[in-house]
Amino acid sequence: MKSWDYNNNVDSEGASYYEAWWDALMPLTWDEFADDNNYIDPPTTFTTIKLLKEQPALPFFDIKSTNEIETARELIRKSFKLGVEAVEKWKSDHNEDPKWADYKGTVINHLMQLPSLGVRTRAGGNHDIVNATTRTHGPSWRMIVSLEKTGVKAWGVYPGGQSGNAGSPYYSNMIDMWAHGKYITLQFSPADALSSSALATTTLKPASK
């Protein structure tokens, strides 16, 4: 953790330990909101960190399932232990180092949620990060547009392919490109160029009364 650069990069192991720690911390901190009859969302990440720093003895930090009275200090220690145990179990189950992309295990699911048609990819980022790619969700369509005097220039990419056929090489051919933050140049042609290269035109006219 001390050597971690605070970036959730693909090969970062510090990110895996931190995220496992955080995933254990939030449920412990806001166990009051775990009741099935509760319809109130727990505080956000930003608010949680602010309260842990500025109000360490907040009554909410007491874990309901224990007899002792916990403060922010106990919460952080207990959740860190749980987070390390989670990562160590993952390492034992997978027999490999917990690099963030592998530990997170991002999967691009099929629209019908058919597991056999999903595609796993190695991607950095996570929720609450600019690269908001979690295990199952992320910024699907990415686009950069430059409006210039000489014409529109644009680049884009999405996690999929040009074919809906799972047997086609174009079914998922852009996923790795999307995961690595690369883009495809999008074609924008002037109106006169489009009209001159058109193979056919259709003109719609109002029906006469």
Buried (B, 14 or more C-beta within 10 A) or exposed (E): EEEBEEBBBBEBBBBBBBBBBBEBBBBBBBBBBEEEEEEEEBBEEEEBEEBBEEEBEBEBBBBEEEEEEBBBEBBBEBBBEBBBEBBEEBBEEEEEEBBBBBBBBBEBEBEEEEEEBEBEBBBBBBEEEEBEBBBEEBEEEBEEEEEEEEEEEBBBBBBBBEEEEEEEEEBBEBBBBBBEEEBEEBEEEEEEEEEEEEEEEEEEEEEEE
